Amino acid sequence: MDLVNSSDEFFLINATVSPTTLESWDDATLLSFQISISAMLAIVTLATALSNAFVIATIFLTRKLHTPANFLIGSLAVTDLLVSILVMPISIVYTVSKTWTLGQIVCDIWLSSDITFCTASILHLCVIALDRYWAITDALEYSKRRTMRRAALMIGVVWVISVSISLPPLFWRQAKAHEELTECMVNTDQISYTLYSTFGAFYVPTVLLMILYGRIYVAARSRIFKTPATSGKRFTAAQLIQNSTGSSLCSLNSTSNQEGQLHPGGGGGGGGGGGGGSPLFTNSVKVKLADSVLERKRLCAAREKKATKTLGIILGAFIVCWLPFFVFTLVMGVCKDCWFHPVLFDVFTWLGYLNSLINPVIYTAFNDDFKQAFHKLIKFKRCY
C-alpha cells in the first residue's frame, strides 16, 4: 500500500507536486527531492521495525508478561514487524520512483504480503479487544478458558482470514504475466473483490471494534462505580487478614491494647481477657475489611480506567490511520468517473503503515507492565 505525515511541510510539498511539476524539475532538484522523501520514509520504517522488535523482545525475556493477553500483543508486534521488513522498504522505492521495475513475481509477492500483513495487523486489534471484552464482562469463567492454546487459535483465525483476502488478486493477475509491468497495484476493476476486501479488512473489523469498545467502556464504568459493600461480602475475615498488607499487625495491636486495658494488674484475668477481646478484634477486622475493599476498589478502578483508555487510544489511532485509505480504495473501486490526485494514494497508504509504528508505542507508553519491563531491558543492554 504507498507516504507518511512526518511533517506539515512534507504534506505541503507533496500536495503541490504533480507529475507535470516533477517533469519540469532539473535532475539535481528531482534527485534532492527523492532523497529527502526516501530518508523520511526510511526513518519511519526503521522506527517501526525497532519498536516492534523491542516489544517482542520485552515479552520474550520477561516472565511476568508470559500471559495469553500479552501473547496476542506479541503476535501483533510480529505482524507489524513483518510489515516494516517485507512491505515498507519496497514501498519506499515504488513511492519515490513512481515506476515498478522489479517484475511480476516480486509484485505479486509484495502485494500479497502487503494485504495479508496489514489485514492481520487490523484483525489482531479485534481479537485483543475481544479478549479484553471477555475478561472484563465474564472474568471468573473466562479466566479458566483464557489459555495460550485459545490465544493461538484466535491468532490462527486472524491469519486464515487475512490470507483469504490477499489471495484472489493473484488469479487474475497471472493473465497479464507476459506483459511488461510498469505499475504494481491491486486491480480495482473487480468491484466484487474491492467490496469483499475493504469490508473484510476494515469496515467489519471497525464496527466490531467500536461495539466491543463501547461495551468494555460500559462494563469498566460499572465495575469502577460498584459499591464497596457488594464487593466486601466476597471476603472472609481470615482471607482479609491473610491477604491485606498490615492487617495482621493491626489486629494484634488492637488485641494487646485491649488486654492491657482490661487487665492492668496482669494475673488472673486471662479468661476474661480472652472473652472481652472478641468485640474489639471484630471491630478491627471490620475496619480493616472496609479499608481493604476500598483499596482494592481503587486499584481495580485505576487499572480498568487505564486499560480502557489505552484501548480507546488504540482504536482512535487505528481509525485515523486506516480510514482515509479504505474510503479512497472503496470510492475508486465503485466510482469509475471519480478522480483523485495520485499523491493522495501514497499519503493514505503510508498513513496506514504508520499504524504499525503507533501500536507498539501505545503499549509501551500506557501499559505499566510493559514500561517497567522495557526499562529493565534497556538497563540490561547497557550493562553489556
C-alpha positions in Angstrom: 0.0 0.0 0.0 2.1 3.5 -0.5 3.7 8.2 2.4 3.8 9.3 6.0 2.9 12.6 7.6 6.3 13.2 9.0 5.7 17.0 9.0 3.3 19.5 7.7 5.9 20.8 5.3 6.1 17.3 3.8 2.4 17.3 3.0 2.6 20.8 1.5 5.4 19.7 -0.8 3.6 16.7 -2.0 0.2 18.4 -2.3 1.7 20.9 -4.7 3.8 18.3 -6.6 2.2 16.8 -9.7 3.8 14.6 -12.4 3.9 17.7 -14.6 5.8 19.6 -11.9 8.2 16.8 -11.4 9.0 16.6 -15.1 9.8 20.4 -15.2 12.4 20.0 -12.4 16.0 19.6 -13.3 17.8 16.4 -12.4 19.6 17.8 -9.4 16.3 19.2 -7.8 14.4 16.0 -8.5 17.2 13.9 -7.0 17.3 16.0 -3.9 13.5 15.7 -3.5 13.6 12.0 -3.9 16.4 11.6 -1.4 14.5 13.7 1.2 11.4 11.6 0.8 13.3 8.4 0.9 15.1 9.4 4.1 11.9 10.4 5.8 10.2 7.1 4.9 13.3 5.1 5.8 13.3 6.7 9.3 9.6 5.7 9.8 10.4 2.2 8.5 13.3 1.7 10.8 11.4 3.1 13.8 8.6 0.7 13.1 10.9 -2.3 12.9 12.9 -1.3 16.1 9.8 -0.5 18.2 8.1 -3.8 17.4 11.3 -5.8 17.8 11.6 -4.3 21.3 8.0 -5.2 22.2 8.7 -8.8 21.1 12.0 -9.0 23.0 10.4 -7.5 26.1 7.6 -10.1 26.1 10.0 -12.9 25.4 12.5 -12.0 28.1 10.1 -11.0 30.8 8.4 -14.0 32.5 5.8 -11.7 34.1 4.5 -10.9 30.6 4.0 -14.6 29.6 0.3 -14.4 29.6 -2.4 -15.2 26.8 -3.2 -11.5 26.6 0.4 -10.5 26.1 0.8 -13.4 23.6 -1.8 -11.6 21.4 0.1 -8.3 21.8 3.3 -10.1 20.9 1.7 -11.6 17.8 0.5 -8.1 16.8 4.1 -6.9 17.1 5.4 -9.7 14.9 2.8 -8.8 12.3 3.8 -5.1 12.4 7.4 -6.1 12.3 6.7 -8.1 9.1 5.1 -5.0 7.6 8.2 -3.0 8.3 10.6 -5.6 6.9 8.8 -7.1 3.9 6.4 -4.3 2.8 7.6 -0.8 3.7 11.1 -0.9 2.1 9.8 -1.9 -1.3 7.0 0.6 -0.9 9.7 3.3 -0.4 11.3 2.5 -3.8 7.9 2.4 -5.5 6.6 5.6 -3.9 9.7 7.6 -4.8 10.3 6.2 -8.3 6.6 6.1 -9.4 7.6 3.1 -11.7 7.6 -0.6 -10.9 10.9 -2.2 -12.1 11.0 -5.4 -10.0 8.9 -7.7 -12.3 5.7 -9.6 -12.0 6.7 -12.2 -9.4 8.1 -9.6 -6.9 4.9 -7.5 -7.5 2.7 -10.5 -6.7 4.7 -11.4 -3.5 4.8 -7.7 -2.4 1.1 -7.1 -2.9 0.1 -10.3 -1.2 2.4 -9.6 1.7 1.0 -6.0 1.9 -2.6 -7.1 2.0 -2.0 -10.1 4.3 0.1 -8.3 6.9 -1.9 -5.1 7.0 -5.1 -7.0 7.3 -3.6 -9.3 10.0 -2.5 -6.2 12.0 -6.0 -4.8 11.9 -7.7 -8.1 12.8 -5.2 -8.5 15.7 -6.7 -5.4 17.2 -10.1 -7.1 17.1 -9.0 -10.2 18.9 -7.2 -8.2 21.5 -10.4 -6.2 22.1 -12.4 -9.4 22.1 -10.1 -10.9 24.7 -10.3 -7.8 26.8 -14.1 -7.8 26.5 -14.5 -11.4 27.7 -12.0 -10.7 30.5 -13.9 -7.7 31.9 -17.5 -9.0 31.4 -17.1 -12.6 32.4 -13.9 -12.6 34.5 -14.4 -15.7 36.6 -15.5 -18.1 33.8 -13.2 -16.6 31.1 -10.1 -16.9 33.4 -10.5 -20.6 33.2 -10.7 -20.6 29.4 -8.0 -17.9 28.8 -5.1 -20.1 27.8 -2.2 -20.0 25.4 -4.0 -22.5 23.2 -7.1 -20.3 23.0 -4.9 -17.3 22.1 -3.1 -19.3 19.4 -6.5 -20.4 18.0 -7.6 -16.7 17.8 -4.3 -15.8 16.0 -4.8 -18.7 13.6 -8.2 -17.4 12.6 -6.7 -14.0 12.0 -4.2 -15.3 9.6 -6.7 -17.5 7.8 -9.0 -14.5 7.1 -6.0 -12.3 6.1 -4.7 -14.9 3.6 -8.2 -15.4 2.2 -8.4 -11.7 1.5 -5.0 -11.4 -0.2 -5.2 -14.5 -2.5 -7.9 -13.6 -5.1 -5.9 -10.9 -6.9 -3.2 -13.5 -7.8 -5.6 -15.4 -10.0 -6.5 -12.6 -12.4 -3.0 -11.0 -12.4 -1.5 -14.2 -13.9 -3.3 -13.5 -17.2 -1.1 -10.4 -17.7 2.2 -12.0 -16.7 3.6 -11.8 -20.2 3.1 -8.1 -20.4 5.7 -5.5 -19.4 4.8 -4.3 -15.9 5.2 -0.6 -15.1 2.9 -0.4 -12.1 2.1 -2.7 -9.2 -1.4 -2.2 -7.8 -4.5 -4.2 -7.0 -6.9 -4.2 -9.9 -9.8 -2.1 -8.7 -11.9 -3.1 -11.8 -13.1 -6.1 -9.8 -15.8 -4.3 -7.8 -16.8 -7.5 -6.0 -13.3 -8.0 -4.7 -13.0 -4.3 -3.7 -16.1 -4.7 -1.6 -15.0 -8.0 -0.2 -11.5 -6.9 0.7 -12.4 -3.4 2.1 -15.3 -4.7 4.2 -13.4 -7.8 5.4 -10.2 -6.0 6.2 -11.5 -2.7 7.6 -15.2 -1.9 7.7 -16.5 -5.0 9.5 -13.5 -5.1 12.0 -14.0 -1.4 12.7 -17.7 -1.8 13.5 -16.8 -4.8 15.7 -14.1 -2.8 17.5 -16.5 0.1 18.1 -19.1 -2.3 19.5 -16.6 -4.1 21.7 -15.1 -0.9 22.9 -18.5 0.6 23.8 -19.3 -2.5 25.9 -15.9 -2.6 27.5 -16.3 1.1 28.4 -19.8 0.5 30.0 -18.6 -2.6 31.8 -15.5 -0.8 33.1 -17.5 2.1 34.4 -20.0 -0.3 36.2 -17.1 -2.0 37.9 -15.5 1.2 38.9 -18.6 2.6 40.5 -19.7 -0.7 42.1 -20.5 -0.1 45.8 -17.8 -1.4 48.2 -20.5 -3.2 50.3 -21.3 -5.5 47.4 -17.6 -6.4 46.9 -16.9 -6.7 50.6 -19.2 -9.7 51.0 -16.8 -11.8 49.0 -14.1 -11.7 51.6 -14.0 -13.6 54.9 -12.1 -12.3 57.9 -9.5 -15.0 57.5 -8.9 -14.1 53.9 -8.7 -10.5 54.7 -6.1 -11.0 57.4 -4.0 -13.2 55.1 -4.2 -11.1 52.0 -4.3 -7.5 53.3 -1.0 -5.8 53.9 -0.6 -4.9 57.6 -3.9 -6.3 58.7 -2.4 -8.9 61.0 -0.3 -6.3 62.7 -3.2 -4.0 63.3 -5.3 -6.8 64.7 -2.6 -8.0 67.1 -2.0 -4.4 68.3 -5.7 -4.0 68.9 -5.8 -7.2 70.9 -2.8 -6.4 73.0 -4.1 -2.9 73.8 -7.4 -4.3 74.9 -5.7 -6.8 77.2 -3.6 -4.0 78.8 -6.8 -2.0 79.5 -8.8 -4.9 80.9 -6.0 -6.4 83.0 -3.8 -3.7 84.4 -2.8 -6.0 87.2 -1.6 -8.7 85.0 -2.6 -12.1 86.5 -5.8 -13.9 87.0 -7.6 -12.1 84.1 -6.6 -14.4 81.3 -10.1 -15.9 80.8 -11.8 -12.5 81.0 -9.3 -11.0 78.6 -9.9 -13.8 76.1 -13.7 -13.2 76.2 -13.5 -9.5 76.3 -11.1 -9.3 73.3 -13.5 -10.6 70.8 -15.6 -7.4 70.2 -12.5 -5.2 69.7 -10.8 -7.7 67.5 -14.0 -8.0 65.4 -14.2 -4.2 65.1 -10.6 -4.1 64.0 -11.3 -6.7 61.3 -14.4 -4.8 60.1 -12.4 -1.6 59.8 -9.6 -3.4 58.0 -12.2 -5.1 55.8 -13.6 -1.7 54.7 -10.1 -0.3 54.1 -9.0 -3.4 52.1 -12.1 -3.4 49.9 -11.8 0.4 49.2 -8.1 0.0 48.4 -8.8 -3.0 46.1 -11.6 -1.0 44.5 -9.2 2.0 43.9 -6.6 -0.2 42.4 -9.1 -2.1 40.2 -10.7 1.2 39.2 -7.3 2.7 38.2 -6.4 -0.4 36.2 -9.7 -0.6 34.4 -9.6 3.1 33.6 -6.1 2.9 32.3 -6.7 -0.3 30.2 -9.9 1.2 28.8 -8.1 4.5 28.0 -5.3 2.5 26.2 -7.8 0.6 24.2 -9.6 3.8 23.2 -6.3 5.4 22.1 -5.5 2.3 20.0 -9.0 2.4 18.4 -8.7 6.1 17.7 -5.3 5.8 16.2 -6.4 2.8 14.1 -9.4 4.7 12.6 -7.3 7.9 11.9 -4.6 5.9 10.2 -6.7 3.5 8.1 -10.0 5.2 7.4 -8.7 7.5 4.6 -7.0 4.7 2.7 -10.1 2.4 2.8 -12.5 5.2 1.9 -10.2 6.1 -1.0 -10.0 2.5 -2.1 -13.7 1.9 -1.9 -14.6 5.1 -3.8 -12.0 4.4 -6.5 -13.4 0.9 -7.0 -17.1 1.9 -7.1 -16.9 5.3 -8.8 -15.2 4.9 -12.2 -15.6 8.6 -13.0 -14.1 9.9 -9.8 -10.5 11.3 -9.9 -8.0 11.8 -7.1 -4.5 13.2 -7.2 -2.1 10.2 -7.4 -0.1 11.6 -4.4 -3.2 11.1 -2.2 -2.9 7.3 -2.6 0.7 7.5 -1.3 -0.3 9.7 1.6 -3.1 7.4 2.7 -1.1 4.3 2.2 1.8 5.4 4.4 -0.6 6.8 6.9 -1.9 3.3 7.2 1.6 1.9 7.6 2.1 4.4 10.4 -0.4 2.4 12.5 2.2 -0.3 12.7 4.5 2.2 14.4 1.8 3.6 16.7 0.7 0.2 18.1 4.0 -0.6 20.0 4.4 3.0 21.1 1.0 3.0 22.7 1.6 -0.3 24.5 4.9 0.7 25.9 3.8 4.2 26.9 0.4 3.3 28.5 1.0 -0.2 29.9 2.9 -0.1 33.2 4.0 -3.7 33.0 5.4 -3.2 29.5 7.0 0.1 30.6 8.8 -1.5 33.6 9.9 -4.5 31.6 11.1 -2.2 28.7 13.2 -0.1 31.1 14.7 -3.3 32.6 15.6 -4.5 29.2 17.2 -1.2 28.3 19.3 -1.2 31.5 20.3 -4.8 30.9 21.6 -4.0 27.4 23.5 -1.0 28.8 25.4 -3.3 31.2 26.8 -5.1 28.2 
